[in-house]
Amino acid sequence: MTTHKPAAHEQAVTAPPERGPGPVPVPLIVNEVPYTVDIEPRVSLLSALRDACGLTGAKRGCDQGTCGACTVWVDDRRVLACLTLAIACEGRRVTTVEGLARDGELHPMQEEFIAHDAFQCGYCTPGQLMSAVALVREGHAGRPGQEADPAEIAEWMSGNLCRCAAYPHINAAIRAAAGRS
């Protein structure tokens, strides 16, 4: 029987230190503000934001990742906060709907949602806004010198549901905001 002796160039892989199962300190940067929250490693980003940070803009809708009401950005990428572990966001930039406005000025997308009456009950609006801003930034709402395609916008917003069916108004608001960029 022979045993394998690691060569000098092979690195030993060590598992990260175990954390939990009880609460552990988790540093988060949310809307450019540092937080340290004491949570169990199994806590979702949505729960950490709402319960530990007091940021209630992201909504708990389905808690299964199908409605989009909890959409936030992690390092400028759209994520469903109900399906993302908060501990996985250590050292990453988290942006919520509360972080869209700057210096008391609404984000252009927020202004266009108001101007186009792009919400009725408003429950889905935070997630809709976060996805809408991201899809414009990602280039899915038309290209420079080209009008935004309503079908393309609808496709890229399909992960955000609105029970009030304000979709035509949401689409119009996105096209108007994209035209302002």
BAFI-3210 file (N, C-alpha, C; in Angstrom, 3 decimals, decimal comma, padded with zeros to 6 digits):
// residues 181
n [1|2|3|4|5|6|7|8|9|10|11|12|13|14|15|16|17|18|19|20|21|22|23|24|25|26|27|28|29|30|31|32|33|34|35|36|37|38|39|40|41|42|43|44|45|46|47|48|49|50|51|52|53|54|55|56|57|58|59|60|61|62|63|64|65|66|67|68|69|70|71|72|73|74|75|76|77|78|79|80|81|82|83|84|85|86|87|88|89|90|91|92|93|94|95|96|97|98|99|100|101|102|103|104|105|106|107|108|109|110|111|112|113|114|115|116|117|118|119|120|121|122|123|124|125|126|127|128|129|130|131|132|133|134|135|136|137|138|139|140|141|142|143|144|145|146|147|148|149|150|151|152|153|154|155|156|157|158|159|160|161|162|163|164|165|166|167|168|169|170|171|172|173|174|175|176|177|178|179|180|181]
n.u [000,842|000,604|001,139|000,067|002,201|002,099|003,361|005,783|004,767|002,023|-000,844|-002,182|-005,547|-007,680|-010,573|-012,877|-013,133|-015,520|-018,709|-021,303|-023,786|-025,247|-025,921|-023,707|-021,287|-021,821|-020,428|-021,752|-022,106|-024,306|-026,037|-023,861|-023,283|-021,733|-022,615|-022,809|-024,155|-025,621|-026,313|-027,749|-026,011|-027,746|-029,575|-031,500|-030,599|-032,659|-034,101|-032,076|-031,668|-034,216|-034,893|-032,561|-031,112|-033,021|-034,029|-036,633|-037,499|-037,138|-039,326|-041,052|-042,350|-043,165|-041,278|-039,925|-038,506|-039,868|-041,409|-040,065|-040,282|-038,414|-036,089|-032,774|-029,520|-026,417|-023,184|-023,810|-025,333|-028,461|-030,229|-032,216|-033,239|-034,492|-033,594|-030,907|-028,159|-027,342|-024,804|-023,245|-022,823|-020,864|-018,386|-019,189|-020,925|-024,093|-027,108|-030,117|-033,561|-033,771|-031,345|-031,328|-032,105|-030,301|-028,693|-031,132|-032,457|-034,603|-034,025|-033,799|-035,412|-037,211|-038,555|-039,780|-041,440|-043,293|-044,293|-045,467|-047,392|-046,753|-047,432|-049,742|-050,890|-048,369|-046,741|-044,973|-043,282|-040,636|-038,939|-039,467|-038,412|-035,649|-034,960|-035,623|-033,863|-031,475|-031,779|-031,732|-029,159|-027,776|-028,167|-030,542|-032,687|-032,954|-030,618|-028,095|-029,441|-031,457|-034,787|-036,260|-037,215|-040,355|-041,040|-038,595|-037,965|-040,112|-039,476|-037,020|-037,923|-039,481|-039,166|-040,223|-043,146|-046,412|-049,261|-051,290|-051,243|-049,890|-048,236|-048,087|-047,694|-045,390|-043,577|-043,641|-042,588|-039,990|-039,016|-039,080|-037,281|-034,982|-034,545|-033,648|-031,107]
n.v [-001,173|002,137|005,515|008,818|011,454|014,851|017,046|019,701|021,907|021,650|022,920|022,882|022,483|024,153|024,072|026,765|028,480|027,158|028,580|029,477|027,273|029,266|032,852|035,014|037,627|039,586|041,494|044,000|046,053|048,374|050,334|052,016|052,312|051,085|048,136|045,945|042,994|040,751|037,633|034,423|032,079|031,081|033,008|034,952|037,465|039,278|039,116|039,991|042,618|043,799|043,140|043,320|045,535|047,456|048,343|048,536|048,615|046,654|044,081|041,360|038,990|036,379|034,713|032,738|033,333|033,957|036,233|038,722|040,955|041,419|042,291|043,372|044,907|043,285|044,052|045,567|043,780|042,327|040,661|038,230|038,889|037,257|034,733|034,790|034,306|036,251|036,169|035,482|037,831|039,299|041,773|042,704|045,045|046,096|047,222|048,821|049,795|052,068|053,225|054,397|057,130|060,215|062,522|063,692|063,873|062,328|059,300|059,217|057,095|056,657|059,103|058,893|056,662|057,789|059,889|058,407|056,960|054,347|052,374|050,786|049,517|049,542|047,692|045,984|047,804|048,670|046,456|046,401|048,898|048,539|046,481|047,731|049,968|048,557|047,072|049,088|050,078|047,776|047,780|046,918|048,385|049,660|051,179|053,755|056,355|054,770|053,707|052,405|049,003|047,841|045,110|043,881|045,123|044,181|041,463|041,447|042,371|040,383|038,817|040,192|040,539|042,011|042,357|044,144|044,691|046,801|046,892|048,132|050,819|050,690|049,826|052,039|053,999|053,029|053,189|055,968|056,809|055,549|057,010|059,337|058,806]
n.w [000,000|-000,944|-000,012|-000,673|-000,830|-000,412|-002,891|-002,815|-004,156|-003,977|-002,473|000,753|001,405|003,454|005,436|005,888|009,043|011,315|011,800|013,904|015,327|016,520|016,986|015,184|014,676|011,844|009,451|007,405|004,495|003,781|001,596|001,555|004,228|007,109|008,874|011,660|012,308|014,580|013,888|013,110|011,033|009,083|008,402|006,190|003,755|003,389|005,841|007,587|006,659|007,100|009,812|011,446|010,520|010,206|007,794|005,837|003,221|001,144|000,404|001,997|000,183|-001,363|-000,249|-001,554|-003,765|-006,118|-006,610|-006,579|-004,914|-002,974|-004,165|-004,281|-004,650|-004,852|-004,867|-007,173|-008,669|-009,402|-006,877|-005,180|-002,123|-000,283|-000,830|-000,481|001,577|004,379|005,528|003,396|002,175|003,327|003,228|000,783|-001,329|-000,542|-001,827|-001,235|-001,836|-000,321|-000,713|-003,216|-003,664|-003,592|-001,571|-000,778|-003,188|-005,439|-007,261|-010,838|-011,850|-009,777|-009,855|-012,378|-011,993|-010,272|-011,907|-013,962|-012,711|-011,786|-009,979|-007,810|-005,306|-004,259|-002,978|-004,373|-005,456|-004,435|-005,162|-007,908|-008,671|-008,063|-009,827|-012,241|-012,405|-012,520|-014,935|-016,850|-016,454|-017,204|-019,897|-021,108|-021,898|-024,331|-026,586|-026,904|-028,833|-029,776|-029,481|-026,526|-026,263|-025,562|-025,217|-024,667|-022,245|-020,691|-020,646|-019,206|-016,806|-015,891|-013,624|-011,560|-009,983|-010,169|-008,506|-008,868|-011,511|-012,853|-015,007|-017,706|-017,001|-015,445|-017,383|-019,115|-017,437|-017,077|-019,706|-020,022|-018,033|-018,954|-021,243|-020,143|-019,341]
ca.u [000,000|001,389|000,420|000,426|002,834|001,945|004,568|005,984|003,955|000,607|-001,314|-003,168|-006,804|-008,291|-011,950|-013,006|-013,556|-016,951|-019,410|-022,670|-025,095|-025,845|-025,610|-022,314|-021,249|-021,680|-020,303|-022,390|-022,085|-025,604|-026,223|-022,604|-023,204|-021,332|-023,416|-022,419|-025,379|-025,446|-027,353|-027,367|-025,543|-028,842|-030,497|-031,487|-030,265|-033,900|-034,360|-031,041|-031,946|-035,460|-034,961|-031,347|-030,666|-034,161|-034,304|-037,825|-037,904|-037,277|-040,520|-041,188|-043,517|-043,410|-040,205|-039,501|-037,763|-040,657|-042,171|-039,172|-040,516|-037,240|-034,917|-031,758|-028,281|-025,185|-022,133|-024,495|-026,077|-029,757|-030,381|-033,425|-032,735|-035,088|-032,861|-029,491|-027,753|-026,683|-023,398|-022,568|-022,655|-019,767|-017,391|-019,789|-021,796|-025,523|-027,891|-031,563|-034,314|-033,466|-030,084|-031,437|-032,103|-029,010|-028,733|-032,507|-033,002|-035,033|-033,385|-034,677|-036,402|-038,257|-039,340|-040,603|-042,497|-044,320|-044,887|-046,241|-048,300|-046,310|-047,722|-051,079|-050,768|-047,003|-045,992|-043,896|-042,539|-039,193|-038,283|-039,593|-037,440|-034,287|-034,774|-035,708|-032,593|-030,448|-031,912|-031,256|-027,695|-027,304|-028,358|-031,714|-033,792|-032,574|-029,219|-028,042|-029,998|-032,459|-035,881|-036,360|-038,191|-041,217|-040,991|-037,322|-038,113|-041,013|-038,726|-036,023|-038,650|-040,411|-038,981|-040,875|-044,583|-047,269|-050,633|-052,213|-051,112|-049,462|-047,141|-047,910|-047,176|-044,012|-042,816|-043,536|-041,665|-038,635|-038,615|-038,832|-036,043|-033,874|-034,329|-032,969|-029,715]
ca.v [000,000|003,373|006,722|009,996|012,523|016,060|017,715|021,022|022,910|021,454|023,688|022,224|023,220|024,070|024,563|027,994|028,164|026,968|029,673|029,112|027,564|030,430|034,147|035,424|038,974|039,616|042,874|044,282|047,437|048,543|051,726|052,688|052,451|049,810|047,531|044,626|042,397|039,445|036,774|033,042|031,960|030,677|034,132|035,515|038,880|040,019|039,199|040,836|044,006|044,270|042,955|043,732|046,863|048,367|048,812|047,769|048,852|045,358|043,462|039,913|038,621|034,939|034,035|031,597|033,819|034,013|037,471|039,854|042,083|041,586|042,539|044,351|044,679|042,920|044,441|046,072|042,723|042,046|039,395|038,068|038,894|036,159|033,501|035,049|034,323|037,502|035,894|035,413|039,205|039,957|042,387|043,079|046,222|045,818|048,436|048,629|050,918|053,251|053,782|054,976|058,597|060,778|063,895|064,174|063,898|061,028|058,734|059,431|056,022|056,938|060,218|058,412|055,810|058,713|060,602|057,481|056,215|052,973|051,529|050,984|049,294|049,932|046,652|045,464|048,925|048,673|045,461|046,856|049,980|048,012|045,772|048,692|050,708|047,608|046,711|050,227|050,055|046,598|047,991|046,192|049,323|050,452|051,606|055,189|056,676|053,767|053,689|051,189|048,016|047,429|043,656|043,571|045,563|043,235|040,219|041,641|042,644|039,276|038,252|041,062|040,449|043,084|041,852|045,187|044,725|048,131|046,650|049,146|052,048|050,399|049,797|053,421|054,703|052,567|053,778|057,396|056,943|055,156|058,142|060,385|058,417]
ca.w [000,000|-001,013|000,376|-001,469|-000,073|-001,231|-003,385|-002,218|-004,849|-003,685|-001,320|001,595|001,435|004,769|005,474|006,679|010,405|011,487|012,454|014,239|014,783|017,173|016,361|014,971|014,106|010,383|008,963|006,111|004,028|003,148|001,165|001,917|005,686|007,712|009,933|012,145|012,839|015,217|013,322|012,828|009,643|008,184|008,228|004,834|003,634|003,596|007,280|008,194|006,297|007,728|011,258|012,151|010,071|010,221|006,428|005,493|001,837|000,475|000,975|002,072|-000,604|-001,416|000,494|-002,368|-004,916|-007,348|-006,827|-006,812|-004,009|-002,119|-005,005|-003,890|-005,398|-004,162|-005,815|-008,364|-009,358|-008,797|-006,160|-004,383|-000,753|000,487|-001,146|-000,302|002,983|004,762|005,800|002,099|001,689|004,040|002,362|-000,504|-001,253|-000,664|-002,052|-001,135|-002,407|000,483|-001,196|-004,564|-003,595|-003,186|-001,052|-000,767|-004,550|-005,926|-008,448|-012,004|-011,978|-008,794|-010,393|-013,493|-011,436|-009,773|-013,043|-014,785|-011,845|-012,024|-008,828|-007,240|-003,864|-003,922|-002,279|-005,214|-006,036|-004,171|-006,005|-009,295|-008,869|-008,063|-011,099|-013,345|-012,482|-012,961|-016,351|-017,646|-016,319|-017,940|-021,323|-021,591|-022,125|-025,502|-026,735|-027,263|-030,142|-030,147|-028,520|-025,725|-026,728|-024,449|-025,028|-024,002|-020,857|-020,032|-020,433|-018,150|-015,563|-015,665|-012,292|-010,587|-010,183|-009,646|-008,432|-009,327|-012,971|-013,308|-015,952|-018,757|-016,393|-015,068|-018,624|-019,589|-016,536|-017,381|-020,993|-019,805|-017,257|-019,830|-022,133|-019,389|-019,057]
c.u [000,884|000,516|000,938|001,010|002,749|003,289|004,622|005,079|002,455|000,243|-002,314|-004,415|-007,408|-009,690|-011,983|-013,460|-015,078|-017,544|-020,829|-022,681|-025,769|-025,458|-024,108|-022,339|-020,986|-021,596|-020,909|-022,182|-023,361|-025,815|-025,065|-022,457|-022,781|-022,261|-022,673|-023,643|-025,040|-026,606|-026,831|-026,953|-026,634|-029,805|-030,362|-031,081|-031,513|-034,198|-033,342|-031,312|-033,138|-035,375|-033,743|-030,889|-031,794|-034,487|-035,444|-038,314|-038,093|-038,389|-040,430|-042,489|-043,770|-042,447|-039,716|-038,742|-038,552|-041,317|-041,303|-039,362|-039,303|-035,973|-034,056|-030,555|-027,193|-024,081|-022,734|-025,188|-027,393|-029,736|-031,720|-032,966|-033,314|-034,342|-031,358|-029,171|-027,001|-025,193|-022,586|-022,284|-021,588|-018,771|-017,914|-020,715|-023,235|-026,229|-029,362|-032,249|-034,055|-032,192|-030,157|-031,370|-030,743|-029,205|-030,139|-033,167|-033,380|-034,202|-034,322|-035,742|-037,528|-039,159|-040,273|-041,693|-043,626|-045,046|-045,792|-047,216|-048,031|-046,464|-049,156|-050,978|-049,366|-046,159|-044,797|-042,936|-041,051|-038,426|-038,326|-038,557|-036,021|-033,999|-034,757|-034,404|-031,490|-030,578|-031,505|-029,735|-027,087|-027,479|-029,558|-032,926|-033,438|-031,111|-029,211|-028,543|-031,078|-033,544|-035,927|-037,476|-039,043|-041,173|-039,701|-037,395|-038,993|-040,291|-037,761|-036,663|-039,539|-040,252|-039,616|-042,376|-045,314|-048,699|-051,643|-052,180|-050,799|-048,368|-047,010|-047,310|-045,712|-043,125|-042,607|-042,555|-040,222|-038,149|-038,282|-037,531|-034,841|-033,529|-033,601|-031,500|-028,779]
c.v [001,232|004,543|007,871|011,045|013,777|016,646|019,118|022,068|022,761|022,197|022,856|023,103|023,031|024,666|025,864|027,643|028,076|028,147|029,233|027,860|028,783|031,712|034,424|036,852|038,905|041,077|043,011|045,751|047,618|050,021|052,599|052,944|051,101|049,399|046,285|044,073|041,044|038,564|035,352|032,945|031,608|031,814|034,715|036,989|039,721|040,191|040,088|042,308|044,548|044,246|043,498|045,139|047,892|048,972|047,970|047,986|047,567|044,595|041,943|039,573|037,133|034,144|032,783|032,035|033,933|035,357|038,707|041,031|042,390|041,921|043,667|044,102|044,246|043,118|044,788|044,992|042,500|040,688|039,401|037,891|037,763|034,848|033,632|035,050|035,613|037,283|035,814|036,807|039,977|040,517|042,797|044,259|045,815|047,160|048,064|049,846|052,198|053,940|054,397|056,500|059,080|062,221|064,492|064,250|062,488|060,599|058,997|058,339|056,230|058,074|059,752|057,456|056,683|059,376|059,701|056,627|054,713|052,075|051,785|050,754|049,655|048,850|046,160|046,556|048,924|047,676|045,842|047,937|049,445|047,260|046,740|049,480|049,788|047,285|047,860|050,233|048,910|046,735|047,273|047,095|050,242|050,839|053,085|055,409|055,715|053,763|052,348|050,297|047,547|045,924|043,238|043,966|044,573|041,926|040,356|041,995|041,467|038,612|039,086|041,094|041,617|042,568|042,867|045,348|046,113|048,036|047,699|050,449|051,872|050,448|051,220|054,224|054,312|053,186|055,260|057,606|056,570|056,291|059,292|060,065|058,847]
c.w [000,000|-000,573|-000,461|-000,540|-000,931|-001,645|-002,777|-002,866|-004,584|-002,405|-000,535|001,634|002,824|004,696|006,265|008,090|010,497|012,235|012,712|015,070|015,418|016,459|016,294|014,423|012,600|009,952|007,570|005,777|003,218|002,861|001,646|003,413|006,270|008,856|010,400|012,842|013,441|014,792|013,204|011,365|008,643|007,871|006,822|004,875|003,875|005,088|007,968|007,905|007,078|009,253|012,002|011,774|010,090|008,869|005,869|004,068|001,063|001,171|000,986|001,349|-000,485|-000,532|-000,237|-003,618|-006,200|-007,609|-007,065|-005,875|-003,145|-002,908|-004,445|-004,792|-004,435|-005,185|-007,177|-009,204|-008,636|-008,100|-005,440|-002,940|000,087|000,265|-000,927|001,187|003,275|004,952|004,499|001,535|002,450|003,024|001,000|-000,289|-001,507|-000,844|-002,017|-001,748|-001,610|000,013|-002,581|-004,552|-003,090|-002,743|-001,121|-002,131|-004,964|-007,123|-009,633|-012,179|-010,978|-009,288|-011,502|-013,021|-010,915|-010,944|-013,877|-013,972|-011,969|-010,801|-008,403|-005,737|-003,383|-003,277|-003,088|-005,676|-005,686|-005,044|-007,477|-009,589|-008,963|-009,362|-012,273|-013,504|-013,006|-014,441|-017,267|-017,636|-017,134|-019,453|-021,921|-021,807|-023,278|-025,459|-027,076|-028,692|-030,614|-029,071|-027,799|-026,236|-025,555|-024,175|-024,317|-022,528|-020,096|-019,722|-019,263|-016,809|-015,153|-014,300|-011,191|-010,887|-009,536|-009,666|-008,925|-010,842|-013,505|-014,365|-017,053|-018,215|-015,973|-016,307|-019,155|-018,730|-016,825|-018,698|-020,821|-019,047|-018,108|-020,792|-021,462|-019,145|-020,149]
res [m|t|t|h|k|p|a|a|h|e|q|a|v|t|a|p|p|e|r|g|p|g|p|v|p|v|p|l|i|v|n|e|v|p|y|t|v|d|i|e|p|r|v|s|l|l|s|a|l|r|d|a|c|g|l|t|g|a|k|r|g|c|d|q|g|t|c|g|a|c|t|v|w|v|d|d|r|r|v|l|a|c|l|t|l|a|i|a|c|e|g|r|r|v|t|t|v|e|g|l|a|r|d|g|e|l|h|p|m|q|e|e|f|i|a|h|d|a|f|q|c|g|y|c|t|p|g|q|l|m|s|a|v|a|l|v|r|e|g|h|a|g|r|p|g|q|e|a|d|p|a|e|i|a|e|w|m|s|g|n|l|c|r|c|a|a|y|p|h|i|n|a|a|i|r|a|a|a|g|r|s]
***
